[in-house]
Amino acid sequence: MSVRAQSLFACALLVLLSVGAMAHAEEQPWRSLFDGKNLGDWKPVNFGGEGEVTVEDGAIIMAQGVSLTGVTYQKKPPKTNYEIRFEAKRLEGIDFFAGLTFPVGDSFCSWINAGWGGAVVGLSSIDGNDASQNETTKYIGFDDNRWYRFRLKVTPEKIQAWIDDKLTIDQNIKDRKITTRNEVTDSQPLGFSAWQTTAALRKIEIRELPKKAD
């Protein structure tokens, strides 16, 4: 390799390293919201008719109630440009076991997993239409007693969601009305709930994203 070629190669390598370093510097680490030992900053929600909430074997257990059982985070979460991930499984029941209510700018939304009898996945609500009636509606089967990995990403432009690393929701939210159903108002600003179902949650983590993230 000539001296000139070596110089060009060295310059290109420095540029690549600099870009990589900048990207790494912008990427925030995941921060745990649950230590697996006690509820900590999570508080059971008084929905009315809810089941008991306990911590067992490193997981939050939301026992089946007459209607909803859930927990709400007591600290202030980010409003946008963030990701949250967690693992959940259904222990008993036939309805949603991983309902996540989360901030979207100055409003809130819910990501429902296994609703409406156990198969509906989607966002509640978009322009007043809930998870069973809008363009995010999916039908996915879930097995009992199996841990599933969930990840949600919120930016000013989109809400995206993955189940076991598979993208299942990719929703543009610019100029859309984002709200929650009245039943989960008490889950705001950040909370989990299950409908007539016993559910387990663990490995709850969050991280903030660069403001220009897509």
Secondary structure, 3 states (H helix, E strand, C coil): CCHHHHHHHHHHHHHHHHHHHHHHHHCCCCEECCCCCCCCCEEECCCCCCCCEEEECCEEEECCCCCEEEEEECCCCCCCCEEEEEEEEEEEECCCCCEEEEEECCEEEEEEEEECCCCEEEEECECCECCCCCCCCEECCCCCCCCEEEEEEECCCEEEEEECCEEEEEEECCCCCECCCHHHHHHCCCEEEEECEEEEEEEEEEEECCCCCC
